[in-house]
Structure formats: C-alpha cells, structure tokens
Amino acid sequence: MTTVQVRYFASARAASGVEQETVRLPAGASVSEAIVVLRERHPERLPRVLEAASFLVDGIAVRDPSRPLPDGAELDVLPPFAGG
C-alpha cells in the first residue's frame, strides 16, 4: 500500500470540507488513480474543482497524471486562483 497526504487549497478545501486527509492506495498507484478516489470520497462538489485543478507531488508540478505516487508523498490540490 501507498499512503498519500492530500492537502486542499482554496475552493478545493471548501468543496472537500477538509484541509487535508490521508489516502491509502495500492502500491504503484498514480496521481490519476488518487484523483478517482478523491472524487469518490467527496462526490458532491469536489469533482468539478478537480477538473480544473493543478496538482503538486512533494512540491513539484504534475505534468503527467499517470505518474506513480511514492509512499509518503504529499499531494496538493490547487484550484485555479484569481489574482492580479
């Protein structure tokens, strides 16, 4: 098993209802597989946010969602931010 700490920011936090949570996945699971689990855990509002979100694994932007997650990784969910 792989344990991943998921941290939610801004509207992702509001949609999930939590600031962070621990997710256990099969060994070798990818970022996209983690996203499926997050959609299932928070089906009401989070899926819409996840469609537009960016993700960081241990502080590095995810360009390929098929990237495997290492055990103990930190997965950040970053919705689009407005600013100026």
Helices and strands as residue ranges (DSSP letters): E 2-8, H 11-16, E 20-25, H 31-41, H 46-52, E 54-57, E 60-61, E 73-78
